[in-house]
Amino acid sequence: YTPAKTVGYENKVRDAAKTAMGSSKPLETPISAYIHVRLPVPKSYPKSRREACLTGFEAPTKKPDLDNIVKSVTDALNGICYVDDCQIVNIHATKVYATVAGIDVMIKECLE
């Protein structure tokens, strides 16, 4: 079972991936996935705590869970960036606070 909110998120990721890939075919080789998640600092945080978040002194240890984000992103990229997420042999994922929220994804072939 996949919650409706997750399905909606995966569709947004899928649409962005289709745009980024253009007419390129999905990779068929082993791949590495690099996922960098940028979360907004909660508005309720005072200025000193906001600064600590944005300079890396305070990490985002609250929800959403990084492993759940990675799962949603890798599932969404199936058939677009790669044939199937079973091709992923290496994942590097980070979750940080940032002034602009978003997710950066890089998929690389592992040819060695």
MMTF fields as JSON, N, C-alpha, C and O atoms, coordinates in Angstrom:
{
  "mmtfVersion": "1.0.0",
  "mmtfProducer": "UNKNOWN",
  "numBonds": 447,
  "numAtoms": 448,
  "numGroups": 112,
  "numChains": 1,
  "numModels": 1,
  "chainsPerModel": [1],
  "groupsPerChain": [112],
  "chainIdList": ["A"],
  "bondAtomList": [4, 2, 8, 6, 12, 10, 16, 14, 20, 18, 24, 22, 28, 26, 32, 30, 36, 34, 40, 38, 44, 42, 48, 46, 52, 50, 56, 54, 60, 58, 64, 62, 68, 66, 72, 70, 76, 74, 80, 78, 84, 82, 88, 86, 92, 90, 96, 94, 100, 98, 104, 102, 108, 106, 112, 110, 116, 114, 120, 118, 124, 122, 128, 126, 132, 130, 136, 134, 140, 138, 144, 142, 148, 146, 152, 150, 156, 154, 160, 158, 164, 162, 168, 166, 172, 170, 176, 174, 180, 178, 184, 182, 188, 186, 192, 190, 196, 194, 200, 198, 204, 202, 208, 206, 212, 210, 216, 214, 220, 218, 224, 222, 228, 226, 232, 230, 236, 234, 240, 238, 244, 242, 248, 246, 252, 250, 256, 254, 260, 258, 264, 262, 268, 266, 272, 270, 276, 274, 280, 278, 284, 282, 288, 286, 292, 290, 296, 294, 300, 298, 304, 302, 308, 306, 312, 310, 316, 314, 320, 318, 324, 322, 328, 326, 332, 330, 336, 334, 340, 338, 344, 342, 348, 346, 352, 350, 356, 354, 360, 358, 364, 362, 368, 366, 372, 370, 376, 374, 380, 378, 384, 382, 388, 386, 392, 390, 396, 394, 400, 398, 404, 402, 408, 406, 412, 410, 416, 414, 420, 418, 424, 422, 428, 426, 432, 430, 436, 434, 440, 438, 444, 442],
  "bondOrderList": [1, 1, 1, 1, 1, 1, 1, 1, 1, 1, 1, 1, 1, 1, 1, 1, 1, 1, 1, 1, 1, 1, 1, 1, 1, 1, 1, 1, 1, 1, 1, 1, 1, 1, 1, 1, 1, 1, 1, 1, 1, 1, 1, 1, 1, 1, 1, 1, 1, 1, 1, 1, 1, 1, 1, 1, 1, 1, 1, 1, 1, 1, 1, 1, 1, 1, 1, 1, 1, 1, 1, 1, 1, 1, 1, 1, 1, 1, 1, 1, 1, 1, 1, 1, 1, 1, 1, 1, 1, 1, 1, 1, 1, 1, 1, 1, 1, 1, 1, 1, 1, 1, 1, 1, 1, 1, 1, 1, 1, 1, 1],
  "groupList": [{"groupName": "TYR", "atomNameList": ["N", "CA", "C", "O"], "elementList": ["N", "C", "C", "O"], "formalChargeList": [0, 0, 0, 0], "bondAtomList": [1, 0, 2, 1, 3, 2], "bondOrderList": [1, 1, 2], "singleLetterCode": "Y", "chemCompType": "L-PEPTIDE LINKING"}, {"groupName": "THR", "atomNameList": ["N", "CA", "C", "O"], "elementList": ["N", "C", "C", "O"], "formalChargeList": [0, 0, 0, 0], "bondAtomList": [1, 0, 2, 1, 3, 2], "bondOrderList": [1, 1, 2], "singleLetterCode": "T", "chemCompType": "L-PEPTIDE LINKING"}, {"groupName": "PRO", "atomNameList": ["N", "CA", "C", "O"], "elementList": ["N", "C", "C", "O"], "formalChargeList": [0, 0, 0, 0], "bondAtomList": [1, 0, 2, 1, 3, 2], "bondOrderList": [1, 1, 2], "singleLetterCode": "P", "chemCompType": "L-PEPTIDE LINKING"}, {"groupName": "ALA", "atomNameList": ["N", "CA", "C", "O"], "elementList": ["N", "C", "C", "O"], "formalChargeList": [0, 0, 0, 0], "bondAtomList": [1, 0, 2, 1, 3, 2], "bondOrderList": [1, 1, 2], "singleLetterCode": "A", "chemCompType": "L-PEPTIDE LINKING"}, {"groupName": "LYS", "atomNameList": ["N", "CA", "C", "O"], "elementList": ["N", "C", "C", "O"], "formalChargeList": [0, 0, 0, 0], "bondAtomList": [1, 0, 2, 1, 3, 2], "bondOrderList": [1, 1, 2], "singleLetterCode": "K", "chemCompType": "L-PEPTIDE LINKING"}, {"groupName": "VAL", "atomNameList": ["N", "CA", "C", "O"], "elementList": ["N", "C", "C", "O"], "formalChargeList": [0, 0, 0, 0], "bondAtomList": [1, 0, 2, 1, 3, 2], "bondOrderList": [1, 1, 2], "singleLetterCode": "V", "chemCompType": "L-PEPTIDE LINKING"}, {"groupName": "GLY", "atomNameList": ["N", "CA", "C", "O"], "elementList": ["N", "C", "C", "O"], "formalChargeList": [0, 0, 0, 0], "bondAtomList": [1, 0, 2, 1, 3, 2], "bondOrderList": [1, 1, 2], "singleLetterCode": "G", "chemCompType": "PEPTIDE LINKING"}, {"groupName": "GLU", "atomNameList": ["N", "CA", "C", "O"], "elementList": ["N", "C", "C", "O"], "formalChargeList": [0, 0, 0, 0], "bondAtomList": [1, 0, 2, 1, 3, 2], "bondOrderList": [1, 1, 2], "singleLetterCode": "E", "chemCompType": "L-PEPTIDE LINKING"}, {"groupName": "ASN", "atomNameList": ["N", "CA", "C", "O"], "elementList": ["N", "C", "C", "O"], "formalChargeList": [0, 0, 0, 0], "bondAtomList": [1, 0, 2, 1, 3, 2], "bondOrderList": [1, 1, 2], "singleLetterCode": "N", "chemCompType": "L-PEPTIDE LINKING"}, {"groupName": "ARG", "atomNameList": ["N", "CA", "C", "O"], "elementList": ["N", "C", "C", "O"], "formalChargeList": [0, 0, 0, 0], "bondAtomList": [1, 0, 2, 1, 3, 2], "bondOrderList": [1, 1, 2], "singleLetterCode": "R", "chemCompType": "L-PEPTIDE LINKING"}, {"groupName": "ASP", "atomNameList": ["N", "CA", "C", "O"], "elementList": ["N", "C", "C", "O"], "formalChargeList": [0, 0, 0, 0], "bondAtomList": [1, 0, 2, 1, 3, 2], "bondOrderList": [1, 1, 2], "singleLetterCode": "D", "chemCompType": "L-PEPTIDE LINKING"}, {"groupName": "MET", "atomNameList": ["N", "CA", "C", "O"], "elementList": ["N", "C", "C", "O"], "formalChargeList": [0, 0, 0, 0], "bondAtomList": [1, 0, 2, 1, 3, 2], "bondOrderList": [1, 1, 2], "singleLetterCode": "M", "chemCompType": "L-PEPTIDE LINKING"}, {"groupName": "SER", "atomNameList": ["N", "CA", "C", "O"], "elementList": ["N", "C", "C", "O"], "formalChargeList": [0, 0, 0, 0], "bondAtomList": [1, 0, 2, 1, 3, 2], "bondOrderList": [1, 1, 2], "singleLetterCode": "S", "chemCompType": "L-PEPTIDE LINKING"}, {"groupName": "LEU", "atomNameList": ["N", "CA", "C", "O"], "elementList": ["N", "C", "C", "O"], "formalChargeList": [0, 0, 0, 0], "bondAtomList": [1, 0, 2, 1, 3, 2], "bondOrderList": [1, 1, 2], "singleLetterCode": "L", "chemCompType": "L-PEPTIDE LINKING"}, {"groupName": "ILE", "atomNameList": ["N", "CA", "C", "O"], "elementList": ["N", "C", "C", "O"], "formalChargeList": [0, 0, 0, 0], "bondAtomList": [1, 0, 2, 1, 3, 2], "bondOrderList": [1, 1, 2], "singleLetterCode": "I", "chemCompType": "L-PEPTIDE LINKING"}, {"groupName": "HIS", "atomNameList": ["N", "CA", "C", "O"], "elementList": ["N", "C", "C", "O"], "formalChargeList": [0, 0, 0, 0], "bondAtomList": [1, 0, 2, 1, 3, 2], "bondOrderList": [1, 1, 2], "singleLetterCode": "H", "chemCompType": "L-PEPTIDE LINKING"}, {"groupName": "CYS", "atomNameList": ["N", "CA", "C", "O"], "elementList": ["N", "C", "C", "O"], "formalChargeList": [0, 0, 0, 0], "bondAtomList": [1, 0, 2, 1, 3, 2], "bondOrderList": [1, 1, 2], "singleLetterCode": "C", "chemCompType": "L-PEPTIDE LINKING"}, {"groupName": "PHE", "atomNameList": ["N", "CA", "C", "O"], "elementList": ["N", "C", "C", "O"], "formalChargeList": [0, 0, 0, 0], "bondAtomList": [1, 0, 2, 1, 3, 2], "bondOrderList": [1, 1, 2], "singleLetterCode": "F", "chemCompType": "L-PEPTIDE LINKING"}, {"groupName": "GLN", "atomNameList": ["N", "CA", "C", "O"], "elementList": ["N", "C", "C", "O"], "formalChargeList": [0, 0, 0, 0], "bondAtomList": [1, 0, 2, 1, 3, 2], "bondOrderList": [1, 1, 2], "singleLetterCode": "Q", "chemCompType": "L-PEPTIDE LINKING"}],
  "groupTypeList": [0, 1, 2, 3, 4, 1, 5, 6, 0, 7, 8, 4, 5, 9, 10, 3, 3, 4, 1, 3, 11, 6, 12, 12, 4, 2, 13, 7, 1, 2, 14, 12, 3, 0, 14, 15, 5, 9, 13, 2, 5, 2, 4, 12, 0, 2, 4, 12, 9, 9, 7, 3, 16, 13, 1, 6, 17, 7, 3, 2, 1, 4, 4, 2, 10, 13, 10, 8, 14, 5, 4, 12, 5, 1, 10, 3, 13, 8, 6, 14, 16, 0, 5, 10, 10, 16, 18, 14, 5, 8, 14, 15, 3, 1, 4, 5, 0, 3, 1, 5, 3, 6, 14, 10, 5, 11, 14, 4, 7, 16, 13, 7],
  "groupIdList": [1, 2, 3, 4, 5, 6, 7, 8, 9, 10, 11, 12, 13, 14, 15, 16, 17, 18, 19, 20, 21, 22, 23, 24, 25, 26, 27, 28, 29, 30, 31, 32, 33, 34, 35, 36, 37, 38, 39, 40, 41, 42, 43, 44, 45, 46, 47, 48, 49, 50, 51, 52, 53, 54, 55, 56, 57, 58, 59, 60, 61, 62, 63, 64, 65, 66, 67, 68, 69, 70, 71, 72, 73, 74, 75, 76, 77, 78, 79, 80, 81, 82, 83, 84, 85, 86, 87, 88, 89, 90, 91, 92, 93, 94, 95, 96, 97, 98, 99, 100, 101, 102, 103, 104, 105, 106, 107, 108, 109, 110, 111, 112],
  "secStructList": [7, 7, 7, 2, 2, 2, 2, 2, 2, 2, 2, 2, 2, 2, 2, 2, 2, 2, 2, 2, 2, 6, 6, 7, 7, 7, 5, 7, 1, 7, 3, 3, 3, 3, 3, 3, 3, 3, 3, 7, 7, 7, 6, 6, 1, 7, 2, 2, 2, 2, 2, 2, 2, 2, 6, 6, 1, 1, 7, 7, 7, 1, 1, 1, 7, 2, 2, 2, 2, 2, 2, 2, 2, 2, 2, 2, 6, 5, 6, 6, 6, 5, 1, 7, 4, 4, 4, 3, 3, 3, 3, 3, 3, 3, 3, 3, 3, 7, 1, 1, 7, 3, 3, 3, 3, 3, 3, 3, 3, 7, 7, 7],
  "xCoordList": [0.843, 0.0, 0.877, 1.793, 0.6, 1.313, 0.307, -0.661, 0.528, -0.407, -0.528, 0.415, -1.69, -1.961, -0.952, -0.549, -0.545, 0.422, 1.755, 2.399, 2.165, 3.416, 3.305, 4.245, 2.174, 1.951, 2.043, 2.652, 1.444, 1.501, 2.929, 3.332, 3.689, 5.085, 5.896, 6.668, 5.72, 6.438, 6.092, 6.955, 4.868, 4.478, 5.197, 5.599, 5.359, 6.105, 7.566, 8.136, 8.165, 9.558, 9.661, 10.594, 8.714, 8.695, 8.612, 9.332, 7.74, 7.594, 8.886, 9.297, 9.522, 10.789, 11.872, 12.68, 11.896, 12.891, 12.676, 13.639, 11.429, 11.134, 11.628, 12.19, 11.422, 11.895, 13.416, 13.992, 14.059, 15.523, 16.135, 17.172, 15.508, 16.04, 15.785, 16.534, 14.748, 14.433, 14.198, 13.391, 14.894, 14.704, 15.684, 15.707, 16.492, 17.453, 16.735, 15.686, 17.311, 16.754, 17.227, 18.285, 16.461, 16.897, 18.199, 18.412, 19.053, 20.302, 20.013, 19.04, 20.869, 20.707, 21.871, 21.889, 22.835, 24.032, 23.857, 22.881, 24.789, 24.767, 24.944, 25.66, 24.29, 24.343, 24.561, 24.331, 25.015, 25.104, 24.076, 23.881, 23.424, 22.442, 22.923, 23.273, 22.936, 23.312, 22.08, 21.573, 21.605, 20.369, 20.655, 21.059, 20.438, 20.699, 19.371, 18.803, 18.879, 17.576, 17.787, 18.523, 17.129, 17.21, 15.855, 14.856, 15.83, 14.59, 14.551, 15.59, 13.365, 13.269, 13.418, 13.024, 13.982, 14.061, 12.655, 12.014, 12.159, 10.818, 10.707, 11.611, 9.6, 9.377, 9.359, 9.647, 9.022, 8.926, 10.291, 10.364, 11.364, 12.696, 13.144, 12.954, 13.744, 14.288, 15.496, 16.057, 15.872, 16.942, 18.24, 18.881, 18.632, 19.889, 19.832, 20.815, 18.679, 18.542, 18.484, 19.025, 17.828, 17.799, 19.218, 19.566, 20.038, 21.428, 22.191, 22.985, 21.952, 22.607, 22.204, 23.034, 20.945, 20.46, 21.119, 21.571, 21.167, 21.668, 23.188, 23.72, 23.886, 25.348, 25.789, 26.986, 24.826, 25.154, 25.419, 25.792, 25.231, 25.437, 24.257, 24.391, 23.113, 21.947, 21.439, 21.143, 21.345, 20.901, 19.397, 18.819, 18.765, 17.315, 17.007, 16.919, 16.846, 16.6, 15.122, 14.759, 14.282, 12.828, 12.356, 13.141, 11.073, 10.495, 10.541, 10.494, 10.628, 10.528, 11.837, 12.927, 11.69, 12.842, 13.588, 12.977, 14.902, 15.719, 15.508, 15.424, 15.421, 15.263, 13.939, 13.862, 12.899, 11.611, 11.681, 11.088, 12.406, 12.58, 13.345, 12.955, 14.436, 15.249, 14.399, 14.486, 13.589, 12.733, 11.747, 11.564, 11.128, 10.178, 10.865, 10.338, 12.043, 12.761, 13.221, 13.029, 13.821, 14.324, 13.184, 13.328, 12.06, 10.899, 10.372, 10.001, 10.341, 9.804, 10.662, 10.144, 11.95, 12.849, 12.896, 13.526, 12.221, 12.14, 11.573, 10.544, 12.25, 11.773, 12.044, 11.737, 12.61, 12.908, 14.422, 14.992, 15.055, 16.514, 17.242, 18.365, 16.612, 17.15, 15.98, 14.832, 16.289, 15.226, 14.52, 13.291, 15.302, 14.732, 15.678, 16.895, 15.128, 15.99, 16.857, 17.699, 16.661, 17.577, 18.976, 19.931, 19.112, 20.412, 21.265, 22.47, 20.655, 21.397, 22.305, 21.846, 23.595, 24.574, 25.246, 25.998, 24.975, 25.568, 24.611, 24.123, 24.342, 23.504, 24.234, 24.741, 24.273, 24.786, 23.66, 23.246, 23.16, 22.031, 22.342, 22.936, 21.935, 22.099, 20.808, 20.026, 20.608, 19.44, 19.953, 20.545, 19.724, 20.223, 19.137, 18.152, 19.342, 18.486, 19.022, 20.232, 18.124, 18.533, 17.493, 16.35, 17.909, 16.968, 15.981, 14.854, 16.403, 15.517, 15.348, 16.312, 14.118, 13.838, 13.839, 13.531, 14.182, 14.164, 15.019, 15.595, 15.088, 15.906, 16.734, 16.216, 18.019, 18.918, 19.277, 19.652, 19.161, 19.443, 20.437, 20.298, 21.433, 22.376, 22.471, 22.678, 22.319, 22.436, 23.656, 23.769, 24.574, 25.783, 25.932, 25.617, 26.414, 26.74, 27.963, 28.894, 27.953, 29.116, 29.732, 29.304, 30.72, 31.308, 32.567, 33.137, 33.006, 34.206, 33.853, 34.742],
  "yCoordList": [-1.191, 0.0, 1.24, 1.358, 2.157, 3.432, 4.556, 4.701, 5.359, 6.455, 7.441, 7.625, 8.066, 9.008, 10.161, 10.613, 10.634, 11.726, 11.311, 12.103, 10.069, 9.55, 9.39, 9.71, 8.903, 8.748, 10.104, 10.221, 11.118, 12.471, 12.992, 13.609, 12.743, 13.176, 12.452, 13.078, 11.133, 10.356, 10.828, 10.82, 11.231, 11.747, 13.06, 13.29, 13.923, 15.175, 14.876, 15.491, 13.932, 13.544, 12.946, 13.254, 12.102, 11.449, 12.499, 12.407, 13.486, 14.538, 15.34, 15.651, 15.675, 16.418, 15.581, 16.113, 14.283, 13.394, 13.285, 13.29, 13.187, 13.119, 14.37, 14.288, 15.519, 16.77, 16.78, 17.161, 16.362, 16.368, 15.38, 15.664, 14.244, 13.204, 13.503, 13.045, 14.258, 14.57, 13.292, 12.454, 13.136, 11.954, 10.834, 9.816, 11.002, 9.96, 8.703, 8.771, 7.575, 6.284, 5.972, 6.447, 5.184, 4.783, 3.972, 3.185, 4.18, 3.431, 1.963, 1.632, 1.096, -0.339, -0.936, -2.137, -0.107, -0.55, -0.395, 0.21, -0.934, -0.634, 0.874, 1.522, 1.419, 2.872, 3.242, 2.448, 4.487, 5.117, 6.233, 6.946, 6.378, 7.447, 8.381, 7.941, 9.655, 10.686, 11.555, 12.176, 11.596, 12.312, 13.298, 12.908, 14.577, 15.65, 16.33, 17.002, 16.152, 16.685, 17.983, 18.017, 19.051, 20.361, 20.67, 20.837, 20.745, 21.01, 22.441, 22.999, 23.038, 24.392, 24.347, 23.376, 25.393, 25.523, 25.871, 26.752, 25.203, 25.54, 27.027, 27.603, 27.628, 29.066, 29.41, 30.543, 28.44, 28.696, 28.822, 29.246, 28.462, 28.528, 29.979, 30.786, 30.321, 31.677, 31.884, 30.931, 33.137, 33.496, 32.732, 32.261, 32.602, 31.911, 30.44, 29.874, 29.835, 28.421, 28.265, 27.303, 29.208, 29.2, 29.242, 28.485, 30.136, 30.25, 28.954, 28.539, 28.315, 27.039, 25.982, 25.18, 25.984, 25.03, 25.287, 24.357, 26.544, 26.886, 26.805, 26.753, 26.793, 26.646, 25.226, 24.943, 24.325, 22.916, 22.502, 21.356, 23.424, 23.063, 22.298, 21.627, 22.391, 21.603, 20.861, 21.468, 19.549, 18.708, 18.468, 18.504, 18.223, 17.955, 16.51, 15.624, 16.288, 14.933, 14.628, 13.621, 15.485, 15.271, 14.665, 14.492, 14.351, 13.828, 14.883, 16.067, 14.546, 13.19, 12.418, 12.99, 11.1, 10.211, 10.168, 10.089, 10.221, 10.206, 8.93, 8.986, 7.781, 6.522, 6.473, 5.867, 7.103, 7.138, 8.045, 7.746, 9.151, 10.047, 9.323, 9.37, 8.652, 7.916, 6.869, 6.729, 6.142, 5.107, 5.718, 5.185, 6.814, 7.472, 7.964, 7.8, 8.569, 9.094, 7.966, 8.041, 6.929, 5.848, 5.097, 4.671, 4.932, 4.304, 5.17, 4.655, 6.481, 7.396, 7.412, 7.666, 7.149, 7.222, 5.933, 5.886, 4.88, 3.622, 3.862, 4.519, 3.327, 3.43, 4.771, 4.954, 5.706, 7.025, 7.24, 7.471, 7.16, 7.345, 6.005, 5.948, 4.958, 3.599, 2.65, 2.991, 1.457, 0.493, 0.092, 0.075, -0.231, -0.658, -0.27, -0.27, 0.059, 0.483, -0.63, -0.37, -1.862, -2.94, -2.716, -3.353, -1.828, -1.501, -0.636, -0.507, -0.044, 0.84, -0.016, -0.881, 0.246, -0.503, 0.387, -0.1, 1.679, 2.614, 3.786, 4.35, 4.152, 5.317, 6.206, 5.742, 7.484, 8.474, 9.473, 10.14, 9.58, 10.471, 11.373, 10.94, 12.625, 13.582, 14.37, 14.546, 14.838, 15.647, 16.837, 16.665, 18.051, 19.258, 20.326, 20.258, 21.31, 22.491, 23.448, 23.529, 24.174, 25.125, 26.232, 26.082, 27.34, 28.448, 28.14, 28.634, 27.32, 26.906, 25.387, 24.636, 24.95, 23.519, 22.843, 23.472, 21.573, 20.81, 19.569, 19.277, 18.851, 17.641, 17.676, 17.931, 17.418, 17.312, 15.844, 15.181, 15.344, 13.941, 13.841, 14.511, 13.001, 12.702, 11.185, 10.494, 10.686, 9.263, 9.084, 9.738, 8.191, 7.956, 6.465, 5.623, 6.166, 4.786, 4.33, 5.104, 3.09, 2.474, 1.549, 0.406, 2.044, 1.275, 0.519, -0.21, 0.674, -0.025, -1.172, -1.873],
  "zCoordList": [0.0, 0.0, 0.0, 0.814, -0.904, -0.958, -0.696, -1.443, 0.367, 0.67, -0.491, -1.261, -0.609, -1.701, -1.718, -2.79, -0.545, -0.458, -1.076, -1.765, -0.829, -1.387, -2.893, -3.62, -3.368, -4.811, -5.503, -6.566, -4.908, -5.473, -5.534, -6.521, -4.479, -4.438, -5.514, -6.24, -5.613, -6.624, -8.03, -8.908, -8.256, -9.578, -9.895, -11.036, -8.883, -9.095, -9.436, -10.337, -8.714, -8.974, -10.374, -11.116, -10.732, -12.046, -13.165, -14.159, -13.0, -14.011, -14.164, -15.282, -13.045, -13.097, -13.772, -14.533, -13.5, -14.109, -15.612, -16.378, -16.037, -17.473, -18.18, -19.272, -17.566, -18.139, -18.215, -19.235, -17.137, -17.09, -18.082, -18.682, -18.252, -19.141, -20.614, -21.477, -20.903, -22.298, -23.081, -22.678, -24.195, -25.04, -24.709, -25.401, -23.663, -23.273, -22.8, -22.159, -23.124, -22.694, -21.273, -20.862, -20.52, -19.174, -19.234, -20.155, -18.244, -18.162, -17.865, -17.188, -18.379, -18.15, -17.369, -17.099, -17.009, -16.302, -14.794, -14.35, -13.994, -12.557, -12.368, -13.131, -11.352, -11.149, -9.685, -8.773, -9.498, -8.184, -8.148, -9.133, -7.009, -6.828, -5.726, -4.631, -6.023, -5.058, -4.833, -5.767, -3.597, -3.285, -2.153, -1.057, -2.437, -1.468, -1.173, -2.035, 0.052, 0.452, 1.229, 2.215, 0.768, 1.415, 2.048, 1.348, 3.379, 4.105, 4.628, 4.978, 4.684, 5.241, 6.759, 7.404, 7.312, 8.768, 9.257, 8.684, 10.301, 10.806, 11.156, 11.761, 10.771, 10.998, 12.489, 12.875, 13.309, 14.753, 15.436, 16.59, 14.744, 15.351, 15.506, 14.596, 16.664, 16.82, 15.9, 15.358, 15.742, 14.81, 15.086, 14.147, 16.33, 16.655, 16.26, 15.78, 16.467, 16.096, 14.577, 14.032, 13.891, 12.42, 11.874, 10.968, 12.435, 11.994, 12.226, 11.383, 13.368, 13.667, 12.636, 12.207, 12.246, 11.235, 9.883, 9.215, 9.494, 8.156, 8.041, 6.932, 9.161, 9.127, 9.42, 9.468, 9.619, 9.817, 11.248, 11.502, 12.199, 13.602, 14.177, 15.2, 13.535, 13.934, 12.702, 11.673, 12.823, 11.705, 11.789, 12.875, 10.641, 10.618, 11.022, 10.172, 12.31, 12.811, 12.99, 13.599, 12.469, 12.523, 11.197, 10.266, 11.133, 9.893, 8.805, 9.138, 7.56, 7.004, 7.145, 7.139, 7.274, 7.39, 6.059, 4.993, 6.137, 4.93, 4.125, 2.899, 4.794, 4.057, 3.299, 2.229, 3.841, 3.136, 1.912, 0.875, 2.036, 0.889, -0.211, -1.378, 0.16, -0.816, -1.525, -2.745, -0.787, -1.375, -2.382, -3.477, -2.014, -2.924, -4.187, -5.287, -4.033, -5.191, -6.103, -7.317, -5.545, -6.389, -7.075, -8.221, -6.39, -7.027, -8.169, -9.223, -7.958, -8.973, -10.236, -11.324, -10.114, -11.263, -12.082, -13.139, -11.588, -12.338, -13.726, -13.884, -14.724, -16.091, -16.747, -17.925, -16.009, -16.56, -16.613, -17.679, -15.454, -15.384, -15.514, -16.016, -15.07, -15.148, -15.329, -15.044, -15.805, -16.077, -14.781, -14.722, -13.737, -12.464, -11.338, -11.52, -10.181, -9.081, -8.498, -7.639, -8.953, -8.538, -9.12, -8.675, -10.1, -10.706, -9.787, -10.002, -8.769, -7.861, -6.984, -6.238, -7.093, -6.304, -5.257, -4.412, -5.315, -4.376, -4.202, -5.182, -2.938, -2.658, -1.661, -0.64, -1.981, -1.039, -0.843, -1.791, 0.391, 0.654, 1.841, 2.828, 1.73, 2.814, 2.992, 2.057, 4.223, 4.56, 5.365, 6.431, 4.847, 5.501, 5.529, 4.794, 6.392, 6.363, 5.313, 5.1, 4.654, 3.626, 3.506, 3.939, 2.914, 2.711, 1.596, 1.609, 0.625, -0.466, -0.376, -0.524, -0.134, -0.012, -1.376, -2.389, -1.397, -2.639, -2.527, -1.479, -3.617, -3.667, -4.94, -6.027, -4.792, -5.937, -6.091, -5.125, -7.314, -7.589, -8.733, -9.757, -8.545, -9.623, -9.726, -8.729, -10.928, -11.215, -12.117, -13.154, -11.714, -12.498, -12.773, -11.933, -13.961, -14.295, -13.504, -13.286, -13.083, -12.444, -13.481, -13.642, -14.17, -15.271, -14.855, -15.667, -13.63, -13.166, -12.271, -11.787]
}
